[in-house]
Structure formats: C-alpha cells, structure tokens
Amino acid sequence: MRKFRFHLQPVLQFREKKEEQAILAHSRARREYLARMEELHRATGLLEESLAGGSPGLLRPETELHLVLWRERLAGDRDRCREEVKRASERLMRCRVEAFEARRQRMILETLKEKQLQNHIREENRAEQKETDEQGLRMFWRREGNR
C-alpha cells in the first residue's frame, strides 16, 4: 500500500503559520483597542468629574483660570483618546478580516488535502480489491484446469 503524500504540504504549513500570525496580530490589536477604550473612559470621567464639581462660591481669578485650563486640557485628552480609539478600532477590524482570510485560505487547502486523502484511500481499496479478484480468478482457472 502506497503512503499518502500531499504535494501541497509546504504551502499548507505556510498558511498555518500565516494564520497563527494573523491571530496573534488580532489579539494584539484587541488588547490595544481595549487599552485605548479604558484610557478614553478615564479621560472622560476626569472631565465629567471636573465639570460636575462646580465651584463652591466665588473663585479667585487665577484659580478660575487654572480650572478653565485644566478642563481644556482634559477635553483635549478626551479628543485625542477618541482619535486613538478610532485608529485602534480600524486596526482591529483590519486584523479581524486578515485573520478570517488566513483561516479561509488554510481551510481551502485542508479540504483539498482531505479530498485527496479520500481519493487515495478509494484508489488503494480498488487496487486491493482488483488484486484479490485476480487471485480468485487464477485459483478458479487452476481448479477448472485440473478437472
């Protein structure tokens, strides 16, 4: 019986590695996205806390100026965080698509390999059956020849 050999095995191995790399990239992008979301929530929370705190009475002009500057800084941080979240989200989606495509490409080759293996097994079974049938016919003709 011949041993099954998939001629595209190196390509399949390459695609498996590519899929692993795509999954790792997706995982990194997801962690980055979650970190950026956490940073955005923190910045938004600080700004809301600053705005909700109000001012207990009249403030001196320099204190009020510092408070306004602080709020502007927090608003700028929040806006920067929103942009970072947007970029991280886009990267996450790109990585998700790449991981999906890498998996699809690997599955195509896996399916091809499975079909070729089934064909190989079928051919081996046919060859074995043919050999058994031929042996049976030879035995039959020998018996018939001895009568």
Order of alpha helices (4+ residues) and beta strands (2+ residues): alpha-alpha
